[in-house]
Amino acid sequence: MVVQRESNNPVWGWANPNEKITITTSWGAKSEGIAKVDSTWKMKLKTPNRSSL
């Protein structure tokens, strides 16, 4: 996936209810969350600026 730098990018999907979701990016950021009862989840990924890549 390609995301815009210097922004908060929404990422979402489906999983089993109450399942732990972990997103690890190529620049070393990590986001964790839990799927809702309806199996959906949504997180925002903060991307670095060009100078920190």
N, CA and C of each residue as an Amber inpcrd file, in Angstrom:
protein
   159
   0.8380000  -1.1610000   0.0000000   0.0000000   0.0000000   0.0000000
   0.8940000   1.2390000   0.0000000   0.4910000   2.2510000  -0.6950000
   1.1770000   3.5300000  -0.7160000   0.2680000   4.5580000  -0.0400000
   0.8210000   5.3080000   0.9050000   0.0500000   6.3380000   1.6020000
   0.7730000   7.6710000   1.4970000   0.0320000   8.7400000   1.6060000
   0.5880000  10.0830000   1.5060000   1.4450000  10.3930000   2.7250000
   2.6130000  10.9770000   2.5020000   3.4810000  11.3370000   3.6220000
   2.9610000  12.5990000   4.3160000   3.4370000  12.7990000   5.5370000
   3.0820000  13.9610000   6.3450000   1.5730000  14.1110000   6.5480000
   0.9050000  13.0070000   6.8240000  -0.5480000  13.0530000   7.0270000
  -0.9880000  11.9130000   7.9370000  -2.2350000  11.9680000   8.3600000
  -2.8760000  10.8840000   9.1040000  -3.7940000  10.1650000   8.1350000
  -3.4210000   8.9580000   7.7540000  -4.1590000   8.2010000   6.7460000
  -5.0720000   7.1700000   7.3930000  -6.3670000   7.2060000   7.0860000
  -7.2680000   6.2010000   7.6460000  -7.0570000   4.8480000   6.9670000
  -7.0550000   3.8060000   7.7780000  -6.9490000   2.4260000   7.3000000
  -8.0460000   1.6590000   8.0180000  -8.7800000   0.8310000   7.3130000
  -9.8800000   0.1180000   7.9400000 -10.0090000  -1.2680000   7.3300000
 -10.7810000  -2.1110000   8.0040000 -10.9890000  -3.4670000   7.5160000
 -11.9580000  -4.2290000   8.3950000 -11.9170000  -5.5430000   8.2560000
 -12.8070000  -6.4390000   8.9900000 -11.9830000  -7.5280000   9.6490000
 -12.4420000  -7.9860000  10.7880000 -11.7930000  -9.0570000  11.5370000
 -12.8520000  -9.7000000  12.4200000 -12.4710000 -10.7300000  13.1180000
 -13.4120000 -11.3290000  14.0620000 -13.7070000 -10.3320000  15.1750000
 -14.9260000 -10.3330000  15.7060000 -15.2560000  -9.4120000  16.7990000
 -14.2510000  -9.5260000  17.9460000 -13.8040000  -8.3860000  18.4530000
 -12.8510000  -8.2960000  19.5670000 -11.4550000  -8.8280000  19.2520000
 -11.1570000  -9.0530000  17.9840000  -9.8200000  -9.5200000  17.5960000
  -8.8310000  -8.3540000  17.6600000  -7.6210000  -8.6260000  18.1390000
  -6.5800000  -7.5960000  18.2090000  -6.0080000  -7.3780000  16.8010000
  -5.8920000  -6.1200000  16.3980000  -5.3600000  -5.7420000  15.0920000
  -4.0510000  -4.9990000  15.3270000  -3.0060000  -5.3730000  14.5930000
  -1.7140000  -4.6950000  14.6700000  -1.2700000  -4.3330000  13.2620000
  -0.9090000  -3.0690000  13.0740000  -0.3790000  -2.5980000  11.7960000
   1.0440000  -2.1190000  12.0500000   1.9970000  -2.6610000  11.2920000
   3.3860000  -2.2430000  11.3780000   3.7910000  -1.6910000  10.0210000
   4.3530000  -0.4960000   9.9960000   4.7050000   0.1540000   8.7380000
   6.1820000  -0.0420000   8.3970000   6.5300000   0.2430000   7.1620000
   7.9240000   0.1220000   6.7280000   8.8210000   1.1620000   7.3810000
   8.2460000   2.2490000   7.9150000   9.0510000   3.2800000   8.5660000
   9.1110000   3.0820000  10.0750000   8.5980000   1.9490000  10.5610000
   8.7590000   1.5930000  11.9630000   7.6340000   1.9760000  12.8960000
   6.5790000   2.5900000  12.3950000   5.4370000   2.9320000  13.2470000
   4.5900000   1.6790000  13.4880000   3.9220000   1.6570000  14.6230000
   3.0660000   0.5240000  14.9570000   1.7660000   1.0390000  15.5520000
   0.6380000   0.5340000  15.0520000  -0.6790000   0.8920000  15.5750000
  -1.3980000  -0.3790000  15.9720000  -2.0890000  -0.3160000  17.1050000
  -2.8450000  -1.4690000  17.5760000  -4.2660000  -1.0570000  17.9090000
  -5.1880000  -1.9760000  17.7180000  -6.5860000  -1.7240000  18.0240000
  -7.3400000  -3.0280000  18.1710000  -8.6160000  -2.9210000  18.4120000
  -9.4960000  -4.0810000  18.5900000 -10.6780000  -3.9360000  17.6450000
 -11.0410000  -5.0280000  16.9760000 -12.2130000  -5.0100000  16.1040000
 -13.4800000  -4.8600000  16.9470000 -14.4120000  -4.1020000  16.4360000
 -15.6900000  -3.8870000  17.1200000 -16.5550000  -5.1490000  17.0540000
 -17.6400000  -5.1280000  17.7640000 -18.5730000  -6.2600000  17.7940000
 -19.1090000  -6.5770000  16.3980000 -19.2380000  -5.5400000  15.5440000
 -19.7360000  -5.7660000  14.1770000 -18.6130000  -6.1810000  13.2100000
 -17.4260000  -6.5080000  13.7490000 -16.2640000  -7.0140000  13.0010000
 -15.4720000  -5.9460000  12.2550000 -15.8170000  -4.6770000  12.3910000
 -15.0880000  -3.6220000  11.6870000 -14.0100000  -3.0240000  12.5880000
 -12.9950000  -2.4610000  11.9700000 -11.9630000  -1.7240000  12.6910000
 -11.4840000  -0.5820000  11.8180000 -10.9580000   0.4620000  12.4610000
 -10.4390000   1.6210000  11.7430000  -9.3540000   2.2710000  12.5890000
  -8.2400000   2.6030000  11.9540000  -7.1320000   3.2760000  12.6220000
  -6.5950000   4.3570000  11.6920000  -5.8360000   5.2760000  12.2550000
  -5.1580000   6.2960000  11.4510000  -3.6530000   6.0710000  11.5720000
  -2.9800000   6.0920000  10.4220000  -1.5310000   5.9470000  10.3950000
  -0.8980000   7.3080000  10.1570000  -0.0680000   7.7450000  11.0830000
   0.6500000   8.9970000  10.9240000   1.9210000   8.6940000  10.1290000
   2.0720000   9.3480000   9.0120000   3.2200000   9.1040000   8.1550000
   4.3060000  10.1580000   8.4080000   5.5700000   9.7680000   8.2240000
   6.6620000  10.6960000   8.4990000   6.8140000  11.7200000   7.3730000
   7.5930000  12.7680000   7.6750000   7.9130000  13.7120000   6.6110000
   9.1200000  13.1870000   5.8320000   9.4240000  13.8040000   4.7470000
  10.4770000  13.3290000   3.8560000  11.8390000  13.2580000   4.5450000
  12.1450000  14.2040000   5.4230000  13.4540000  14.2480000   6.0400000
  13.7110000  13.0950000   7.0130000  12.6460000  12.4570000   7.5180000
  12.8460000  11.3670000   8.4690000  12.8150000   9.9900000   7.8100000
  12.7310000   9.9290000   6.4930000  12.7500000   8.6410000   5.7980000
  14.1490000   8.1700000   5.5240000
